Amino acid sequence: MADYATDREFADDFLSKQKVILAPLLGLYTMKISDFIADVKHASDLTILRGPNNIGLRVRRPKYSNIYGLHEFTIRSLRDSGATTELEKYLNGYSDWFAYFHSDYQGRLPHWLVVDLAAFRRYSVGMKVHGRHFDNADGTYFRVYSVKQFPVGILIGASDSVLADLPPLYGFATQRRQNGLWDPSPAAVKANPEAWK
């Protein structure tokens, strides 16, 4: 049976690499291009936004990328021990982003995606996107989600290899989010639901 210590040891080996990958995205995400009024009246070309408070991380072992592709992400949904799982924590409002990395046999993280957990919660509950159940055969269970099950605004960022595995609109939406040109907040979705389909 997998335990927290074993899982944590595997994941911790990648922490410094994960920070390097996420650093440029955090910088892009926390700034947006200013609107016309801010530009011409206040000489403000960029506006600083609030970034995420917490980011959940997960590293998928190398063999799974070739089997299942790059557009899937898994979230632990049950432990035989009864411990609270990541899925429960995310659905209860903990963490702002979920960064999912695919490792390779050289210890690199060539493929990755970052999910907006506010959007994940909204669409997991509201649209009842539950993912498929997966028994890990070690006392842990996962829900497997495909990015394609969600509207394009679910992604905050992704590696080029992941975006190549998705319809082009995902890449377009991700780039616009990173540049502050698209607001996927609940208020914006309510005001323009067609933009999120």
N, C-alpha and C positions, 0 to 999 in steps of 0.2 A: 504494500500500500504506500502510495506517495504521501509524504508529509510536508509540512510547511518548511522545515529546515532544508530538505532536499530541493524543493522547488525554489526556495529563496537563494540557495547556493548557486543553482544553475542561472537564475536571473541576474544575480549580482555580478557575475562575470562580464555582463554586457553593459552595466550601468554607465561607465564612462563613454562608451560608444553611443549609447542612446542619447546622452546629453549633447554630444557633438552633433548628432543628426537633428535633434529638436531645436538647438540654439538658433539657427537661422529662421526657422519657422516661427518661433516665439517672437523674434524681432519683427518679422513681417506682420504677424498677426496683431501685435500690440500697437501698430501704427496704421493709419489709413490716409488716403489722399483727402485733403480737406475739400469741403464744398466750395462753390463759387464765392459765396459771401465771405467766408473765412479767408479765402485767398485774397480777394480784392480789397476788403475792408480792414483786415487784421494782419496782412502779410504772413499768413499761416498756410504753408503748403502741405504740411503733414499734421495730423491730429493724433495724439497719443491716446490709445484706448487701454482699458483694463485687460490684462491677460488672465489666463487661468490660474486659480489658486492651487489646484492639485491636478496631477496627471497620473492616471493609472498606467502601468507598463506591463506588457506581456511579451515574452519571446517564444516563438514557435520553433520547435526543433526542426533540423534540416529536412528530414525525409518527407514532411507533410506538404511542403510547397509543390513538389512535383506531383503528388497524389491529388491534392485538392485545389490547387491554383492559388493565386495571390489575392483574389478579391474576397476571400473568406476571413473571418476573424472568430475566435472562440473566447467565451467567457465562462469560467468555472461557475456552475449552477448548483452543485450539491457535493457535499463530502459525507461519507458514511459516518464520520465522527460527529456530524451535526454542527460543525463550525460554520459561522456565517460566511457566505461565499461572496466573491466579487460581484456577481450578478445582483444579489440582494443589496449590497452596498450601493452599487450604481443606481439601481431602481429607487433606492431610498434617498437619492440626492447627493451622495458623496462623489467627489471628483468632478472635474469639469471636462477633461479630455481623457481619452483612452488611446494610448499609442501602442500599436501592435506591430511587432517586428518578426520577420522571418530570418532565422539564422542559416548560415551555410556551414559546410564541413571544415572551412578554414577559420571559423570563429568570427566571421563578419556578419553584418546585418544589411544585406543588399536590398531587401524589399521591406517596405513599411507603409503603414497608413495611420492616420490620426482621426479618431471619431469624436464628434461633438456629442458629449454625453447628454446635454440638454435635449438635443434633437433625437438621440437614441431613446431616451425616456419617453419623449412625446410620441414617437412613432411605435415604440414597442408596446406601449399601453394603449394609445389612441387607435392605432391601426392594427393592434394585436399581431405584431411581427414578433413571433416567439422563437424563431430559429429552430433548428432540428436538434433533438436530444442525442447526446453521444456518451456512451458508457466507456470510460477510459480503462476499465477492467483492473483498476488498482484502488477502488474505493472513492474515486472522484468522477464527477460527471460534468459535462460541458453543454452549453448551448452553442451551436454553430450558426453563425449569421453570414449572409452574403451581403456585401455592400449594395448589390443590385436589388435587394429587397426594400431598400430605403430610398427616399427622394435624394436627389443629387446633393443637397446641402448637408448631408450627414458627414461628409468629409471636410476636415479642416486642412489637411495636407496629405500627400502620398508621394512615394518615390515614383519616378518615371515608369519603372517596370510594372508597378501596380496600376497606374493610370492607363498603361497600354493594354491591360487586361480588362478594362472597363469601357463602356460606351463613351464617346468623346465629350458628351455634356458633363460628365463628372470632372474631367480635367478642367473644362471651362469654368465650372462653378467653383472648384477648388482655387483656381488662380484668382478669380474675382474676390473670393473670401479673403485670401491672403493679402490682397491689395486694398481691402476695406471698401470694395465697391458693391458688396452684396450683404444685406443684413438678414440673416435667417432667424432672428429672434421671434418669439411667439407673437409679438405685436405685428411684426412685418409679415409673418405667415398668415395671420388672421386678415390683414389688410389686403393681401394679394395671394390667396391660396393657390392659384394656377401656377405661380412661379416656383412652387415647391413640389409640383407633381412630376 
